[in-house]
């Protein structure tokens, strides 16, 4: 029982079904690990022991009564930007340090209805802006592979919690890479679905045209289990698309069955773009990713050369549009209706000004300033409208690439996890998003999965990008690779610690 956190989601679900352990026991196991080990990781902002125990008990009772829901009794946790009724939702900010949402995000209620047990809320960069989880009001998160390093961001708490063996899977959000990059830094699989496939209702907005909820797990299969109840149309999100929802796990199993045993990827064309292997790419990351691509080839895939937009252009476009949307979205935090309010305001202007400058951290203020500038009357066309036009061209370049291939492969990030407190200047930090942001600008699905290790034992991630609505195909493409390799089975130092 002491190694329950080493099991996959499918194994945990089987164990519950076959009564090898109850949900109460499973929940207890993970809560104990959090209580004992999260002190040095700092992945949770809120641990809801009481709520979790109650939900676990209810799940056990439902199972005795014949309920067979896929996630029944399985522990999980949410990134702290998904609203949870009755539980703190901070978005990693002082601005929301006291905010208890009166309603649940759609994905929160969907996951609960599927039977999962929520253990709490996970640390993140403030308002999901960042790539190292150092901008959280609740302190930096430490990487469970090496606690002197960052876990990536902005969903750093989600990645660290799964990698540390505190929950089998977790939710995250990805506006420019915030699921894929921390998955890569923490040796996990992370899935960012097609824009519009998962509801954004109740997810605190950063940049609405780019934000998308997704999942972290140790494998693509683990991610698929949690993504299933999250996917589907929601009338409360105007960008949510009405479409038939695939059965991810069934699709994976049938893809495995259909595949040739020696050459399971026969017929799969993997696009490789030189733009994704350019300047700034760490040599160890480069060689690990190329080695993983060679393994895909050995398993039958064909590599084809494709071109995508120059990442320098994509980066500039993203860092124009995302702050512009953020400046508008974050205007609702004014100290009046909810969240932080400054002490003894002199008048209304003072209330707004001080609440916002005391409540928001530096990076958030920097982006509000940049975004407001880009949207101001004299500059709107020169910056915002122009960036929107470039965004369209980036999408068209991806479309052209997908005429030649089924998936596009690249490193997820230019480096492995770096040291905490290396005080990256903002622009250097933004450069770390160079391989992930194009996907969000184009609304595409993408996955990051473990594909090797540096000499010092840090995980390296491979990113696979799919065409719109190829989410299921993408999960299967990662799943079959994971059936033939063992990168995803390696455990972080913290996950190897028993209690
Ligand atoms: N690192 C990127 C940013 O800071 C992406 C963040 C995200 O995906 N939420 O904007």
Boltz pocket constraint, residues with backbone or C-beta under 6 A from the ligand:
constraints:
  - pocket:
      binder: B
      contacts: [[A, 127], [A, 128], [A, 129], [A, 130], [A, 131], [A, 153], [A, 154], [A, 173], [A, 174], [A, 175], [A, 176], [A, 177], [A, 178], [A, 179], [A, 206], [A, 322], [A, 433]]
      max_distance: 6.0
